[in-house]
Amino acid sequence: MNDFVFHSPTKFVFGRGYADRTGAEMKQLGFEKVLVVYGQGSVVRTGTLARVLASLDEAGVAYVEAGGARPNPEVTFVRQAIALAREHEVTGILAVGGGSSIDAAKAVSFGVPYDGDVWDFFAHKQPIDNCLPLAVVLTIPAAGSEGSGSCVISNDAENRKLGVSGDAFRPRLAIMDPELTFTLPAYQTAAGITDMIAHICERYFSGVGSVPLTDDIACSIIRTLIKQAPKVLANPNDYDARANVMWAGTLAHNDLVGCGRSLSPTVRAGGWESHALEHELSAHHTEVTHGAGLAVILPAWMRHVWRHDEKRFLAFARDVFDIEPAEGYESYRDAVHDAVTAAIDELKGFFASIGMPTRLRDFGLTEDDIEPMLETLRTNKGEPFGAFMPLTIEDARAIYESAL
């Protein structure tokens, strides 16, 4: 086990009807006037926003609204929200929604105190050392942004989608009410579960060998998601299944499953190769849901790299899918090949079983779409990039082509 720093300052308030406690919990933590950041209508249609705002009124927490954050949140919205926050002199930020609203709110939280343009942080021109306190009411379990030190924002003008990491903007408070997820469409639910599994896999395949305790936690969460997903999709009002999925999303991305797996104590575990490849996909094609893109990219990446450390993939096959090399092969390598590829097939098959796409062509992409993604990938990540098996641009091309 490598040295690590695990920092999780978020207060998680988890349970039925807890959205109505938002104001009281925020008041207790010292929030006085906040910018409420939300998406493009679902929290309004379901009544969630009204409940949260009523709780703020009851607790005496003043607020200003900033609605309209889209999926794959864009920097123009963030800039407008920063201006609104400054105009009304808010002292905190509240996100109501899923990862897109939360990431937009995070960017606002560290953009408000900064004199320059917020995109400077994503272009890595400026470190993040100051931000307004942030609270979250989670409505879409997926990104894990309610407890993570990660934030991803798109810039449509540059066809770029970039992330930043840091503990300064981890939420102070996360209200997690599984009942809020009952109305989620099946596609969003499935895409969220896919994103959670990808978060775990990025850390599991970090280029560091076995870390037994962390690995057991990671594989257990994946197995839980595989077990709970059909229950949630068959019965969207299954509270226990929804609760397990919601909490799994947090644990998948608050760095717990990376403890002891990073190459430096203060750096997040993993090279995040699949996320880098998918970010180009959804940056160039903003209609692509991040989790759905990962359902295609993650298995394609696995097929390309598994021979770099077959023992790691054999452990994954065994501990997630109970697959081991079978006897009766003339060559042990043939047995390993079939065991690993069977596990990758199982993962891809699971994604398909919950309604996720299996090919880039399912998004309407063709070979002509690959080169533009490679160009911005080279700009954003350099060459080579990654940790498990550092990828060249030609590796990335092969992965994209295999996923078509």
C-alpha positions as CSV (number, residue, x, y, z in Angstrom):
1,M,0.0,0.0,0.0
2,N,1.4,3.4,-1.0
3,D,1.3,6.4,1.2
4,F,-1.9,8.5,0.8
5,V,-3.8,11.5,2.1
6,F,-7.5,10.9,2.4
7,H,-9.5,14.2,2.8
8,S,-13.3,14.0,3.1
9,P,-14.6,17.1,4.9
10,T,-18.2,16.8,3.6
11,K,-21.1,16.4,6.0
12,F,-23.4,13.8,4.4
13,V,-27.0,14.0,5.5
14,F,-28.7,10.9,4.1
15,G,-32.3,9.8,4.3
16,R,-36.0,10.0,3.4
17,G,-37.4,13.5,3.1
18,Y,-34.1,15.1,4.0
19,A,-34.3,17.7,1.2
20,D,-36.7,19.5,3.6
21,R,-33.8,19.8,6.1
22,T,-31.5,21.7,3.6
23,G,-32.0,25.2,5.1
24,A,-31.6,24.1,8.7
25,E,-28.4,22.1,7.9
26,M,-27.0,25.1,6.0
27,K,-27.8,27.5,8.7
28,Q,-26.1,25.3,11.3
29,L,-22.9,25.4,9.1
30,G,-23.0,29.2,8.9
31,F,-24.4,29.8,5.4
32,E,-26.2,33.1,5.2
33,K,-26.8,34.1,1.6
34,V,-26.3,31.7,-1.3
35,L,-26.5,31.4,-5.0
36,V,-28.7,28.5,-5.9
37,V,-27.4,26.7,-9.0
38,Y,-29.6,24.2,-10.8
39,G,-30.2,22.7,-14.2
40,Q,-32.6,23.0,-17.1
41,G,-35.9,22.2,-15.4
42,S,-36.2,18.7,-13.8
43,V,-35.8,20.0,-10.3
44,V,-38.5,22.6,-11.0
45,R,-40.9,20.1,-12.6
46,T,-40.5,17.6,-9.7
47,G,-41.0,20.2,-7.0
48,T,-37.6,19.5,-5.5
49,L,-36.4,23.1,-6.0
50,A,-39.5,24.5,-4.4
51,R,-39.0,22.3,-1.4
52,V,-35.4,23.3,-1.0
53,L,-36.1,27.0,-1.4
54,A,-39.0,26.7,1.2
55,S,-36.5,25.2,3.6
56,L,-34.1,28.1,3.0
57,D,-36.9,30.6,3.7
58,E,-37.8,28.8,6.9
59,A,-34.2,28.8,8.1
60,G,-33.6,32.4,7.2
61,V,-31.0,31.7,4.6
62,A,-31.2,34.3,1.8
63,Y,-30.7,33.2,-1.8
64,V,-30.5,34.2,-5.5
65,E,-31.3,31.7,-8.2
66,A,-29.1,30.7,-11.2
67,G,-30.9,28.1,-13.3
68,G,-30.0,26.7,-16.6
69,A,-26.8,24.6,-16.1
70,R,-26.8,22.0,-19.0
71,P,-25.5,18.5,-19.1
72,N,-21.7,18.8,-19.7
73,P,-21.9,22.3,-18.1
74,E,-20.4,25.1,-20.2
75,V,-18.1,27.9,-19.1
76,T,-20.4,30.6,-20.4
77,F,-23.1,29.7,-17.9
78,V,-20.4,29.6,-15.2
79,R,-19.3,33.1,-16.1
80,Q,-22.8,34.4,-16.0
81,A,-23.4,32.8,-12.6
82,I,-20.2,34.3,-11.2
83,A,-21.3,37.7,-12.3
84,L,-24.7,37.2,-10.6
85,A,-23.1,36.0,-7.4
86,R,-20.8,39.0,-7.3
87,E,-23.7,41.4,-8.0
88,H,-25.7,40.1,-5.1
89,E,-22.7,39.6,-2.8
90,V,-23.5,36.0,-1.9
91,T,-21.3,34.3,0.7
92,G,-21.9,30.7,-0.4
93,I,-23.2,28.4,-3.2
94,L,-25.9,25.8,-3.2
95,A,-26.2,23.2,-6.0
96,V,-29.5,21.4,-6.5
97,G,-29.2,18.6,-9.1
98,G,-26.7,16.1,-10.4
99,G,-23.1,16.3,-11.4
100,S,-23.5,19.0,-14.0
101,S,-25.2,21.4,-11.6
102,I,-22.7,20.6,-8.9
103,D,-19.6,21.0,-11.2
104,A,-21.0,24.3,-12.4
105,A,-21.5,25.4,-8.8
106,K,-18.0,24.3,-7.9
107,A,-16.6,26.4,-10.7
108,V,-18.6,29.4,-9.5
109,S,-17.4,28.9,-5.9
110,F,-13.7,29.3,-6.9
111,G,-14.5,31.8,-9.8
112,V,-16.1,34.4,-7.6
113,P,-13.0,35.3,-5.5
114,Y,-10.8,35.3,-8.6
115,D,-10.1,38.5,-10.5
116,G,-9.4,36.8,-13.8
117,D,-11.5,34.5,-16.1
118,V,-12.6,31.2,-14.5
119,W,-11.4,29.2,-17.5
120,D,-7.8,30.0,-16.3
121,F,-8.2,27.3,-13.7
122,F,-9.2,24.7,-16.3
123,A,-6.4,25.7,-18.6
124,H,-4.1,25.2,-15.6
125,K,-2.9,28.8,-15.6
126,Q,-4.0,29.4,-12.0
127,P,-4.0,27.2,-8.9
128,I,-7.2,27.0,-6.8
129,D,-6.5,28.3,-3.3
130,N,-9.7,30.2,-2.5
131,C,-13.4,29.6,-2.9
132,L,-16.8,30.2,-1.4
133,P,-18.3,27.4,0.7
134,L,-20.5,25.0,-1.2
135,A,-23.5,22.8,-0.3
136,V,-25.3,20.3,-2.4
137,V,-28.7,18.7,-2.7
138,L,-28.1,15.6,-4.9
139,T,-30.8,14.5,-7.3
140,I,-28.9,12.4,-9.8
141,P,-26.4,9.8,-8.4
142,A,-23.6,9.5,-11.0
143,A,-20.7,11.8,-11.0
144,G,-20.0,11.6,-7.2
145,S,-19.4,15.3,-7.3
146,E,-21.3,15.7,-4.0
147,G,-18.2,14.4,-2.2
148,S,-15.3,14.7,-4.6
149,G,-12.5,17.2,-5.2
150,S,-13.2,17.1,-9.0
151,C,-14.8,19.5,-11.3
152,V,-15.2,19.3,-15.1
153,I,-16.4,22.1,-17.4
154,S,-16.8,22.4,-21.2
155,N,-15.7,25.2,-23.4
156,D,-17.7,25.0,-26.6
157,A,-15.8,27.8,-28.3
158,E,-12.6,25.7,-28.1
159,N,-14.2,22.2,-28.3
160,R,-12.6,21.4,-24.9
161,K,-13.8,19.7,-21.8
162,L,-11.3,19.9,-18.9
163,G,-11.2,19.1,-15.3
164,V,-9.5,20.4,-12.2
165,S,-8.9,18.7,-8.8
166,G,-8.5,20.1,-5.3
167,D,-9.8,19.7,-1.8
168,A,-10.6,23.4,-1.4
169,F,-13.9,23.1,-3.3
170,R,-15.2,19.8,-1.8
171,P,-18.7,20.5,-0.6
172,R,-19.2,21.3,3.0
173,L,-22.6,19.7,3.0
174,A,-24.3,17.1,0.9
175,I,-28.1,16.4,1.4
176,M,-28.8,12.9,0.0
177,D,-32.4,11.9,-0.2
178,P,-32.9,8.7,-2.3
179,E,-36.6,9.5,-2.8
180,L,-35.6,12.4,-5.0
181,T,-34.2,9.9,-7.5
182,F,-37.5,8.0,-8.0
183,T,-38.4,10.1,-11.0
184,L,-35.1,9.7,-12.8
185,P,-35.5,8.3,-16.3
186,A,-34.0,4.8,-16.8
187,Y,-31.4,6.1,-19.2
188,Q,-30.1,8.7,-16.7
189,T,-30.1,6.1,-13.9
190,A,-28.1,3.6,-16.1
191,A,-25.6,6.3,-17.3
192,G,-25.0,7.3,-13.7
193,I,-24.3,3.7,-12.6
194,T,-21.9,3.3,-15.6
195,D,-20.1,6.5,-14.5
196,M,-19.7,5.1,-11.0
197,I,-18.2,1.9,-12.2
198,A,-15.8,3.8,-14.4
199,H,-14.7,6.0,-11.4
200,I,-13.8,2.8,-9.6
201,C,-12.0,1.2,-12.5
202,E,-9.9,4.3,-13.2
203,R,-8.4,3.9,-9.7
204,Y,-8.3,0.1,-9.7
205,F,-6.2,0.1,-12.9
206,S,-3.9,2.9,-11.6
207,G,-0.6,1.3,-12.5
208,V,-0.1,0.3,-8.8
209,G,-0.2,-3.4,-7.9
210,S,-2.5,-5.0,-5.4
211,V,-3.8,-3.1,-2.4
212,P,-5.9,-5.8,-0.8
213,L,-8.2,-3.7,1.4
214,T,-8.8,-0.9,-1.1
215,D,-9.3,-3.5,-3.9
216,D,-11.9,-5.4,-1.9
217,I,-13.8,-2.2,-1.2
218,A,-13.7,-1.3,-4.9
219,C,-14.8,-4.6,-6.2
220,S,-17.5,-4.9,-3.6
221,I,-19.0,-1.5,-4.7
222,I,-19.0,-2.7,-8.4
223,R,-20.7,-5.9,-7.4
224,T,-23.3,-4.0,-5.5
225,L,-24.0,-1.7,-8.4
226,I,-24.4,-4.7,-10.8
227,K,-26.8,-6.3,-8.3
228,Q,-28.9,-3.2,-7.6
229,A,-29.1,-1.8,-11.1
230,P,-31.8,-4.3,-12.3
231,K,-33.8,-3.7,-9.2
232,V,-33.8,0.1,-9.7
233,L,-34.7,-0.2,-13.4
234,A,-37.5,-2.7,-12.7
235,N,-38.9,-0.7,-9.8
236,P,-37.9,3.0,-9.8
237,N,-39.5,3.4,-6.4
238,D,-37.4,0.7,-4.7
239,Y,-36.0,2.9,-1.9
240,D,-33.4,0.4,-0.7
241,A,-32.0,-0.1,-4.2
242,R,-32.0,3.6,-4.9
243,A,-30.3,4.3,-1.5
244,N,-27.5,1.7,-2.2
245,V,-26.9,3.2,-5.7
246,M,-26.8,6.7,-4.4
247,W,-24.3,6.0,-1.7
248,A,-22.2,3.9,-4.0
249,G,-21.9,6.9,-6.3
250,T,-20.4,8.9,-3.4
251,L,-18.0,6.1,-2.4
252,A,-16.9,5.6,-6.0
253,H,-15.5,9.1,-6.3
254,N,-14.6,10.6,-2.9
255,D,-11.2,8.9,-3.3
256,L,-11.9,6.1,-0.8
257,V,-11.3,3.4,-3.5
258,G,-8.0,5.1,-4.4
259,C,-6.4,5.0,-1.0
260,G,-2.9,3.5,-1.2
261,R,-3.1,3.3,-5.0
262,S,-1.7,6.7,-6.0
263,L,1.9,7.3,-7.1
264,S,2.1,10.4,-4.8
265,P,0.2,10.9,-1.5
266,T,-1.4,14.1,-2.6
267,V,-2.3,13.0,-6.2
268,R,-5.5,11.2,-7.1
269,A,-5.0,7.5,-8.0
270,G,-5.1,6.5,-11.6
271,G,-4.3,8.0,-15.0
272,W,-8.0,8.5,-15.9
273,E,-7.4,7.3,-19.5
274,S,-11.0,6.3,-20.2
275,H,-12.3,9.6,-18.9
276,A,-9.8,11.5,-21.0
277,L,-11.0,9.7,-24.1
278,E,-14.7,10.2,-23.3
279,H,-14.2,13.8,-22.5
280,E,-13.2,14.4,-26.1
281,L,-16.3,12.6,-27.2
282,S,-18.7,14.6,-25.2
283,A,-16.8,17.9,-25.7
284,H,-17.2,17.5,-29.5
285,H,-20.7,16.0,-29.2
286,T,-22.3,17.7,-26.2
287,E,-25.5,15.7,-26.6
288,V,-23.6,12.6,-25.5
289,T,-24.3,11.7,-21.9
290,H,-20.9,11.2,-20.1
291,G,-21.8,7.8,-18.6
292,A,-23.2,6.6,-21.9
293,G,-19.9,7.5,-23.5
294,L,-18.0,5.7,-20.9
295,A,-20.1,2.5,-21.5
296,V,-18.5,2.4,-24.9
297,I,-15.0,3.7,-24.1
298,L,-14.2,1.8,-21.0
299,P,-14.5,-1.7,-22.4
300,A,-12.6,-0.6,-25.6
301,W,-9.8,0.8,-23.4
302,M,-9.6,-2.5,-21.4
303,R,-9.3,-4.6,-24.5
304,H,-6.4,-2.4,-25.8
305,V,-4.4,-2.4,-22.6
306,W,-5.0,-5.5,-20.5
307,R,-1.9,-7.4,-21.7
308,H,0.2,-4.6,-20.1
309,D,-0.7,-6.1,-16.6
310,E,-2.6,-9.3,-17.1
311,K,-2.4,-10.2,-13.4
312,R,-4.4,-7.0,-12.6
313,F,-7.1,-7.9,-15.0
314,L,-7.2,-11.5,-13.8
315,A,-7.8,-10.1,-10.3
316,F,-10.6,-7.9,-11.6
317,A,-12.2,-10.9,-13.5
318,R,-12.1,-13.0,-10.4
319,D,-13.2,-10.5,-7.8
320,V,-16.0,-8.9,-9.8
321,F,-17.3,-11.6,-12.0
322,D,-15.9,-14.8,-10.4
323,I,-14.1,-15.7,-13.6
324,E,-10.7,-17.5,-13.5
325,P,-8.6,-19.1,-16.2
326,A,-10.1,-22.5,-16.9
327,E,-8.3,-25.8,-17.0
328,G,-7.9,-27.8,-20.2
329,Y,-6.1,-25.3,-22.3
330,E,-2.9,-26.3,-24.0
331,S,-1.5,-22.9,-23.3
332,Y,-2.0,-21.0,-20.0
333,R,-1.8,-17.7,-22.0
334,D,-4.8,-18.8,-24.0
335,A,-6.7,-19.5,-20.7
336,V,-5.7,-16.1,-19.4
337,H,-6.8,-14.5,-22.7
338,D,-10.2,-16.1,-22.5
339,A,-10.7,-15.3,-18.8
340,V,-9.9,-11.6,-19.2
341,T,-11.8,-11.1,-22.4
342,A,-14.8,-12.9,-20.8
343,A,-14.7,-10.5,-17.9
344,I,-14.6,-7.5,-20.3
345,D,-17.5,-9.0,-22.2
346,E,-19.4,-9.4,-19.0
347,L,-18.9,-5.7,-18.1
348,K,-19.9,-4.6,-21.6
349,G,-22.8,-6.9,-21.5
350,F,-23.9,-5.5,-18.2
351,F,-23.8,-2.0,-19.6
352,A,-25.9,-3.1,-22.6
353,S,-28.4,-4.9,-20.3
354,I,-29.2,-1.6,-18.5
355,G,-29.8,0.2,-21.8
356,M,-26.4,1.7,-22.5
357,P,-24.9,2.0,-26.0
358,T,-22.2,-0.4,-27.1
359,R,-20.7,1.4,-30.1
360,L,-19.7,4.9,-31.0
361,R,-22.0,4.5,-34.0
362,D,-24.9,4.4,-31.6
363,F,-24.2,8.1,-31.1
364,G,-24.2,8.7,-34.9
365,L,-20.4,8.9,-35.1
366,T,-18.3,7.7,-38.0
367,E,-14.6,7.4,-38.7
368,D,-14.6,11.1,-39.8
369,D,-15.3,12.1,-36.2
370,I,-12.2,10.5,-34.8
371,E,-9.5,12.9,-36.0
372,P,-11.0,16.1,-34.5
373,M,-11.2,14.3,-31.1
374,L,-7.5,13.2,-31.4
375,E,-6.4,16.8,-32.2
376,T,-7.9,18.2,-29.0
377,L,-6.9,15.1,-27.0
378,R,-3.3,15.8,-27.9
379,T,-3.7,19.4,-26.8
380,N,-5.4,18.6,-23.6
381,K,-3.5,15.5,-22.4
382,G,-0.2,15.5,-24.3
383,E,1.6,12.3,-25.4
384,P,1.9,9.9,-23.9
385,F,-0.8,10.1,-21.2
386,G,-2.2,7.8,-18.5
387,A,-0.8,5.6,-15.7
388,F,-1.8,2.0,-16.3
389,M,-0.3,1.9,-19.8
390,P,0.7,5.3,-21.0
391,L,-1.2,5.9,-24.3
392,T,0.1,7.5,-27.5
393,I,-2.3,9.3,-29.8
394,E,-2.0,6.2,-32.1
395,D,-3.2,4.1,-29.1
396,A,-6.1,6.5,-28.7
397,R,-6.9,6.2,-32.4
398,A,-6.9,2.4,-32.2
399,I,-9.3,2.5,-29.1
400,Y,-11.7,4.9,-30.9
401,E,-11.6,2.8,-34.0
402,S,-12.2,-0.4,-32.1
403,A,-15.2,1.2,-30.4
404,L,-16.9,2.3,-33.7
